[in-house]
Amino acid sequence: RAPDGRRDAPGGVAALVEQFAAAGDDRGARDRLAADLIERGQLELALECIDRDARKNVTTVSLLLFHTGRTHDAIAHFERLTADDRTTAEVFQLAWILCEGGPGYAPEPMRALELVQRGPAPAAGTPEHTLWQQLLQRVEFAVESARVQAADR
């Protein structure tokens, strides 16, 4: 399905097929190929390559699922791999996805707020803390908007 000029060009589809075959069951090679596919905008193929069960890939896999319209799967993936212990980056991403919702998945700003309040939050004075505060404001705004909408019904 690639344009004629991309099929056999260096780095084209033929090269990707060769890389996929060469990777075999090597999880590291498949993760590297997935990173290349993401750069090329081939998100579905990246999902086929990446090691979905590796904790180090949880945020990447969840974003791939989210951006391919599978918000429910993105959230379920996060919950399956990080239920007991989440990093600040994982909480941030999961709260953002919950706040945004997606196709077939209504936003859950209250649940996002609970996650952000529970943390772990980044240390005050860091650039990450500034982003965290912005997320908290976004989530609080979404919670308030949901309350107003519920009251208007």
C-alpha positions, 0 to 999 in steps of 0.5 A: 500500500506504500506509494511506488517511490517508497516501496524499494527506497532505502528506509522504505517498506521493503527495508521495514519488512526486512527489519521486521523479519530480522528482529524475529523474537528479539524484543529489543530489536522489535522495540527499536523497529517500533520506535522507527515506525513511530517516527514514520507515523506507522502507529498500528505497525509499531503496536505490532512490533513493540513489547507490550508487556515490558514496563519500560514501554507502558507509556509508549504503548498506551499513547499508541493505543490512545492515538489509534482510537483505543482509549479504553485499551490504553487505560486498561494497559496502564492499569494492568502494568502499573496498578501497584506502583506508578511513576510521576510520568505514568500518573501524568499520562494516565490522568491526561488520558482519563481527562481527555477521554476518546472515541467510545470513552467518556472523560473521567475527570474525577478519576483523573483528579484522584490520580493527580492528588495521590501522585507522586508529584514531582519536586517543587521548583522543577520544570516537571512540577510546573507541568504537573500544576498545569495538568492539575489546573486542567483536571480541576477545570474538567471536573468543574465543567462536568459538575456544571453540565450535570447540574444543567441536566 
